[in-house]
Amino acid sequence: MTYTTDNATRDALNQFRQFDADTQLGLLWFGYLDLKDQLQPGEGPSVSEPARALYDHIAALPPEQQLQAQRDIVNGANADCTRLYDALASSARLEVWLLLAQGMEQGRIIQPGADYKLPESTNEFANRIQQLDFEQRINFMRSAVVDMGTVKQEGRRV
């Protein structure tokens, strides 16, 4: 399910999907930093409780496994965290990534190193995202994270 409603957002989403998992994770992190002051509080318990459960599961892992769990979700790997993610409603998926970003700020979740820089190949993409208005950025982020997960079998998402 994709929430994009205009060509600019749809094109950005298609470009985002071409990046590798680590680059997508970096872009989500920097996207969160860009939007965090404008984000509204989360949904009700039906969204926040399942999202919190997956977040707590990931937060309990050692740092390298936290990173691998995030990569697995992005790549649709056949792994516990991906299956848990797949069971979430779309709003809960967005909430998971918000919680992960907040966990990075709090030091509970592994984050890109202080010297981490996105690959140069993302410069055009970052400029494209910066041109979107707030609602378009939210729609982009929601679409990006909702489409993640979905365990792949035989090279295809199911």
Secondary structure, DSSP 8 states (H G I E B T S, - for coil): -----SHHHHHHHHHHTTS-HHHHHHHHHHHHHHHGGG------HHHHHHHHHHHHHHHTS-HHHHHHHHHHHHHT-SSHHHHHHHTS-HHHHHHHHHHHHHHHHHTSS----TT----GGGHHHHHHHHTS-HHHHHHHHHHHHHTS---EETTEE-
